Amino acid sequence: MMLAIVLIGGLFISNNAEFFNSVEVNKKDGMEWEYVGPQTPSEDDITIPVIDSEGKETVYFKMKK
């Protein structure tokens, strides 16, 4: 069971490496997570959206200064 959790976590992080790298750069630039309410993600943003059963993507938090 523990092996499955570690494997899934590792796959998640490697598949979303661009997102996590972007977050680290933004933190160094003084940005913080801010609740923005449900929004459709813009194409310029690197996000991990919530996807509903109909395939609609929504983000609730964005990094801002």
C-alpha positions as CSV (number, residue, x, y, z in Angstrom):
1,M,0.0,0.0,0.0
2,M,2.8,2.4,0.9
3,L,4.6,1.7,-2.3
4,A,1.5,2.6,-4.3
5,I,1.2,5.9,-2.5
6,V,4.8,6.8,-3.1
7,L,4.6,5.8,-6.7
8,I,1.4,7.8,-7.3
9,G,3.0,10.8,-5.5
10,G,6.1,10.6,-7.6
11,L,4.2,10.4,-10.8
12,F,2.1,13.4,-9.9
13,I,5.2,15.5,-9.1
14,S,7.0,14.4,-12.2
15,N,4.0,15.0,-14.5
16,N,3.5,18.5,-13.0
17,A,7.2,19.5,-12.7
18,E,6.6,22.7,-14.7
19,F,3.9,23.8,-12.3
20,F,6.0,23.2,-9.2
21,N,9.1,24.9,-10.7
22,S,6.9,27.9,-11.6
23,V,5.6,28.1,-8.0
24,E,9.1,28.1,-6.6
25,V,10.1,31.0,-8.9
26,N,7.0,32.9,-8.1
27,K,7.6,32.5,-4.3
28,K,11.2,33.9,-4.8
29,D,9.6,36.9,-6.6
30,G,7.5,37.6,-3.5
31,M,4.2,36.1,-4.8
32,E,1.7,34.3,-2.5
33,W,-1.4,32.2,-3.1
34,E,-4.6,34.2,-3.1
35,Y,-8.2,33.0,-3.2
36,V,-9.7,34.4,-6.4
37,G,-13.0,32.4,-6.4
38,P,-14.0,30.0,-9.2
39,Q,-12.5,31.1,-12.5
40,T,-11.7,29.5,-15.8
41,P,-7.9,29.3,-16.0
42,S,-6.2,31.6,-18.6
43,E,-3.9,30.1,-21.2
44,D,-1.0,32.1,-19.9
45,D,-1.2,30.6,-16.4
46,I,0.4,27.3,-15.4
47,T,-2.2,25.6,-13.3
48,I,-3.5,22.3,-11.9
49,P,-7.3,22.9,-12.3
50,V,-10.2,21.2,-10.8
51,I,-12.0,19.4,-13.6
52,D,-15.7,18.6,-13.1
53,S,-17.7,15.6,-14.6
54,E,-18.4,17.6,-17.7
55,G,-14.8,18.5,-18.3
56,K,-15.0,22.1,-17.3
57,E,-11.7,23.4,-15.7
58,T,-11.8,25.7,-12.7
59,V,-9.2,27.3,-10.5
60,Y,-9.8,28.8,-7.1
61,F,-6.3,30.1,-6.1
62,K,-3.7,32.0,-8.1
63,M,-0.3,33.4,-7.2
64,K,-0.2,37.2,-6.8
65,K,2.0,39.9,-5.4
